[in-house]
């Protein structure tokens, strides 16, 4: 049972990049369960179609699946156009498309570094700009960027991802200042370790789960639905005066240094 009214986002439309899997699929489900119609975007149409069908079955809402690579500005614009054509409006943009892998900085190629920056930082800006130009500039709305806590202290094997998310945080604040007068709120969520996601499966060192859980003040990994709850809040009227904020949802992990356990 949700702590929010089922209709708190009724009539609104969200576009969620990375919405076909993991944290952002959980965010999409939460938004749809509270009255929002949604478009989910990632690179593989077949996976998106399956995710959209599942989300519709679970929530009873409408979900559009649009394949696009956030590194391709033309494809992003087409995805926004498709959303507007299907639903007639766009109110909420969630930027969750991301790339990551574990590697020491000494073994990280400039190409690998650039790829993660292109997906996370440049891709986030590309989606923000397309949504702003085609919908939010005229009508206002909410942008929610999915960040991380890697760059708060520095985490081994994550130089590329930390730099990309630091850029996302800076962008969040700059856009909140520039676009606020037009009624556009821009915020971010920085998740900690979230259970049962592809990211944790790929990035958590083998045999480290129990030690990582013990290092988190709340003694457990988070759930995708908890990130979804944060997204519903920041997208709702309850957050109408919140912009430029970066909401950390990690059980206190970064303050306790839990992610340092990724040290090789």
Beta strands, then each sheet from edge to edge (+ up, - down):
strand 1: 13-17
strand 2: 37-42
strand 3: 63-67
strand 4: 92-95
strand 5: 141-147
strand 6: 184-191
strand 7: 246-249
sheet 1: 3+ 2+ 1+ 4+ 5+ 6+ 7+
end
